[in-house]
Amino acid sequence: MRASMSGRFNDDDSETERYNTVEVAKRVKIKLKDLEKILPADIKMTTIFDTSQDIIDSLTRLSLQYIWDCFSSIGSLVFLRQFLRV
């Protein structure tokens, strides 16, 4: 039995929607902003722990590293091509 984002429980896994951490964090932040409008002015809500930003930062670094690796590989092949000419 699994809980879906709507709070309902499903016995069938094919009907259960799958979400990743970043999507869930974005939805929660939106709901918290809506909730803050309803709450009294003396109640403040803050985010204590948010792993979604760590995931976004890691993916950004990974994509930049991939681009750097591609350029360095192409540069190495161009350099080594000089020595492989017959």
CORTA-V628552 format. One record per backbone hydrogen bond with DSSP energy under -1.0 kcal/mol. NH is the residue of the N-H (numbers start at 0). CO is the residue of the C=O. E is the energy in kcal/mol with one decimal. If there is no record, write none. Layout:
nh:co:e
NH:CO:E
NH:CO:E
This chain:
nh:co:e
1:9:-2.4
3:7:-2.9
6:3:-2.0
9:1:-3.1
14:11:-1.1
23:19:-2.2
24:20:-2.6
25:21:-2.2
26:22:-2.1
27:23:-2.5
28:24:-2.4
29:25:-1.9
30:26:-2.3
31:27:-2.6
32:28:-2.0
33:29:-1.9
34:30:-2.4
35:31:-2.4
36:32:-1.0
38:34:-1.8
42:39:-1.5
54:50:-1.9
55:51:-2.4
56:52:-2.5
57:53:-2.3
58:54:-2.3
59:55:-2.0
60:56:-2.5
61:57:-2.5
62:58:-2.3
63:59:-2.2
64:60:-2.4
65:61:-2.1
66:62:-2.0
67:63:-2.3
68:64:-2.7
69:65:-2.2
70:66:-2.3
71:67:-2.5
72:68:-2.3
73:69:-2.4
74:70:-2.6
75:71:-2.3
76:72:-2.4
77:73:-2.4
78:74:-2.3
79:75:-2.8
80:76:-1.6
